[in-house]
Amino acid sequence: MAHGKSYYTKLLILRNRLLGIEQYIIDPEREYINIATKLEGTLFKIGPTSDTYINVFDIRKESIEDNEKGYLATKIRQSNWIF
């Protein structure tokens, strides 16, 4: 039974685009290819045969700071990581 979830999600994507909010959409069923193309988004094929990958350990340059108030320090404090 359809409840409009895809429609609502696409509407949110359009609204966020108008507000200038950067978005990342993981689309294993390729449902959002048309909207990404029309909004001049970038499509990445990710999979075992692809040269593209996501490095979850990539640390943004602006998060590296000397004090304990930076982005990275905040994320580490909020997590349950044990070092």
MIKE-398580 format. One line per field, with one value per residue (C-alpha): residue in one letter; z, x, y. Coordinates in nm, 2 decimals, m for minus. Layout:
BEGIN
residu a,...
w Z,...
u X,...
v Y,...
! end
This chain:
BEGIN
residu m,a,h,g,k,s,y,y,t,k,l,l,i,l,r,n,r,l,l,g,i,e,q,y,i,i,d,p,e,r,e,y,i,n,i,a,t,k,l,e,g,t,l,f,k,i,g,p,t,s,d,t,y,i,n,v,f,d,i,r,k,e,s,i,e,d,n,e,k,g,y,l,a,t,k,i,r,q,s,n,w,i,f
w 0.00,m0.11,0.15,m0.05,0.12,m0.21,m0.30,0.04,0.02,m0.32,m0.20,0.09,m0.15,m0.36,m0.05,0.08,m0.26,m0.27,0.08,m0.03,0.20,0.08,0.06,0.01,m0.10,m0.09,m0.36,m0.40,m0.61,m0.84,m0.76,m0.74,m1.06,m1.24,m0.97,m0.92,m1.30,m1.32,m1.02,m1.17,m0.89,m0.90,m0.92,m0.79,m0.85,m0.53,m0.53,m0.55,m0.91,m0.88,m0.84,m0.62,m0.24,0.07,0.34,0.67,0.85,0.64,0.87,0.74,0.75,0.93,1.21,1.31,1.59,1.89,2.14,2.26,2.12,1.75,1.54,1.58,1.95,1.99,1.79,1.98,2.32,2.19,2.07,2.27,2.12,2.34,2.27
u 0.00,0.15,0.15,0.35,0.69,0.89,0.69,0.76,1.13,1.16,0.98,1.22,1.51,1.38,1.32,1.66,1.81,1.63,1.77,2.12,2.15,2.41,2.26,2.38,2.12,2.20,1.97,2.02,1.71,1.80,1.47,1.62,1.83,1.59,1.57,1.95,2.00,1.75,1.91,2.26,2.37,2.66,2.59,2.84,2.82,2.93,2.98,3.23,3.30,3.32,3.63,3.43,3.42,3.32,3.59,3.40,3.73,3.79,3.83,3.73,4.02,3.82,3.75,4.12,4.18,4.42,4.14,3.87,3.59,3.63,3.40,3.61,3.65,3.27,3.20,3.44,3.29,2.94,3.03,3.09,3.43,3.69,4.06
v 0.00,0.33,0.62,0.88,0.82,0.85,1.16,1.32,1.23,1.39,1.70,1.73,1.69,1.98,2.20,2.13,2.21,2.55,2.62,2.54,2.24,1.98,1.63,1.28,1.02,0.65,0.50,0.12,0.09,0.38,0.55,0.90,0.91,1.14,1.40,1.39,1.44,1.73,1.90,1.85,1.62,1.38,1.01,0.76,0.38,0.21,m0.17,m0.45,m0.38,0.00,0.21,0.45,0.41,0.59,0.63,0.65,0.73,1.04,1.34,1.68,1.93,2.19,1.94,1.91,2.16,2.19,2.25,2.01,2.21,2.10,1.89,1.57,1.61,1.66,1.35,1.13,1.25,1.17,0.82,0.50,0.44,0.29,0.38
! end
